[in-house]
Amino acid sequence: MKNAWILVPVLFMAISASFVFPQTFNDELQLGIAAYRENRYEQAMQHFEKAVEHNPDNVIAHMYLATACASQYIPGVDTQNNVAIAEKAIARYQEVLDLNSNTDQKINSAKGIAYLYLNLAQWDDAREYYEMVSDLDPNDSEAPYSLGVIDWTQCYQPRMEARARLDIKPDERLNAKKTAQKKLCDELRARNWTVIEDGIDKLDRAIQLRPDYDDAMAYMNLMYRERADLECTDLSAREQDLKTADEWIDKVMAARKANAKKADGPK
């Protein structure tokens, strides 16, 4: 009992100190940064939230908070909790966009939102924010590349599903002389042709901005194969698209070889 009574004043002083000396905005910000650097994202988020409470108009605090939220998201995991984390991060990034943030902060926030929407397979939302990035920074190669990837995804998946319904093999040419296949080809062409053209245009833009962009070249190959599959009545055009697709494969291999050599550095 005697020892217990000795501890009471000590505990009272510790509790009182927490009220007398509350953490300031800078304290919370620095504690959040330290926790983030140690990969303690949940704690970092808590500190950044308190920093935002201290100074709601501080863009940097909002940016750190959004980044801490996004760091907890696991791409490809479709659990309710993981999706909720992504949505929370999106909301935090949107707060940065809504504040008086500078161009770099807007670009990073738009990229963060676009990336999260892309992983959530919310294509139209991802497209909106990647287009925002392109508007803010016309020299950014990642945005047009990502837009090209979205275009290809929106064409490829429905096409393969439609082929499967007619029991057509993935590498089998759609035969315009067969009524069902001709109808499918016409439907796909009406729905996908402009998307394919947009994808080719976006990927071409990405490669212009970054001539060694091997991933963009790889999707260019895939996009031309999408277009070739819709050339049901013009076999010469189909063959030309397939030839162009093969040429892009060669470019991919050359670019990856050159990029690997650059990464190794001078011998």
C-alpha positions, 0 to 999 in steps of 0.5 A, spaced: 500 500 500 505 504 501 508 503 494 502 504 491 501 511 494 508 513 492 506 511 485 499 516 485 503 522 485 507 520 479 501 517 475 498 524 476 504 528 474 504 524 468 497 525 466 497 532 468 503 533 463 499 530 457 494 536 458 499 541 460 503 540 454 499 538 448 502 536 442 503 541 437 502 541 429 509 540 428 510 535 433 504 531 430 507 532 423 514 530 425 512 524 429 508 522 423 514 522 418 518 518 423 512 513 424 512 513 416 519 512 415 519 506 420 513 503 416 508 504 421 503 507 417 497 506 422 501 510 427 503 515 422 496 516 419 494 518 426 499 523 427 497 526 421 490 526 422 492 530 429 496 535 425 490 536 420 486 538 426 491 543 428 492 546 421 486 544 416 489 548 411 496 545 411 497 542 404 503 538 406 499 535 412 494 533 408 499 530 403 502 526 408 496 523 411 493 521 404 500 518 402 500 514 409 493 512 407 495 509 400 501 506 403 496 501 407 492 499 401 494 492 398 493 492 390 489 486 388 486 484 394 479 485 394 477 485 401 472 490 404 477 492 409 482 493 403 477 497 398 475 501 404 482 503 405 483 505 398 477 509 398 479 513 404 486 514 401 482 517 395 478 522 399 484 524 402 488 525 396 481 529 393 482 534 399 489 536 397 486 537 390 481 541 393 485 546 397 490 551 395 495 546 393 501 547 388 502 544 381 506 538 383 502 537 389 496 536 385 499 532 380 501 527 385 494 527 388 491 526 381 496 520 380 495 517 387 487 517 386 488 514 378 492 509 381 488 507 386 482 507 381 486 503 376 487 497 381 480 498 383 478 496 376 474 503 376 476 505 369 472 511 368 474 514 374 482 512 373 481 515 366 478 522 369 484 523 374 490 520 369 487 525 364 487 531 369 495 529 370 496 530 363 493 536 363 497 539 369 503 536 366 503 535 358 510 532 359 508 526 363 509 519 360 506 515 365 499 518 364 498 517 357 501 510 358 496 508 363 490 511 359 493 506 353 493 500 358 485 502 360 483 503 353 486 496 352 483 493 358 476 495 356 477 492 349 480 486 351 476 483 356 469 484 353 472 481 346 475 475 350 468 474 353 464 475 347 469 470 343 468 465 349 460 465 348 461 463 341 466 458 343 471 461 338 479 460 340 483 466 342 487 465 336 482 464 331 480 469 326 473 471 326 470 469 320 466 474 316 462 469 312 459 466 318 453 470 320 454 469 328 461 471 327 460 477 322 455 480 327 460 479 333 465 482 329 461 488 327 458 489 334 466 489 337 468 494 331 462 499 333 464 499 340 471 498 341 474 501 334 475 508 337 477 506 344 483 502 340 485 508 336 485 512 342 489 507 346 494 507 340 494 515 340 496 515 347 501 510 347 504 513 341 504 519 346 508 516 351 513 513 347 514 520 344 515 523 351 520 517 353 523 513 347 525 507 351 518 506 354 518 498 353 512 497 357 508 502 353 511 499 346 509 492 349 502 495 350 502 498 343 503 491 340 497 488 344 493 494 341 495 493 334 492 485 335 486 488 338 485 492 332 487 486 327 481 482 330 476 487 328 479 487 321 474 481 319 472 483 312 479 486 310 484 481 310 490 485 308 489 490 313 489 485 318 495 482 316 498 489 316 496 490 323 499 483 325 505 485 322 506 492 326 504 488 332 510 484 331 515 490 329 513 492 336 515 486 339 522 487 336 522 494 339 520 492 346 526 487 346 531 492 343 529 497 348 529 492 354 536 490 352 538 497 352 535 499 358 538 493 362 545 495 359 544 502 362 542 500 368 548 496 369 552 502 367 559 502 364 564 497 365 
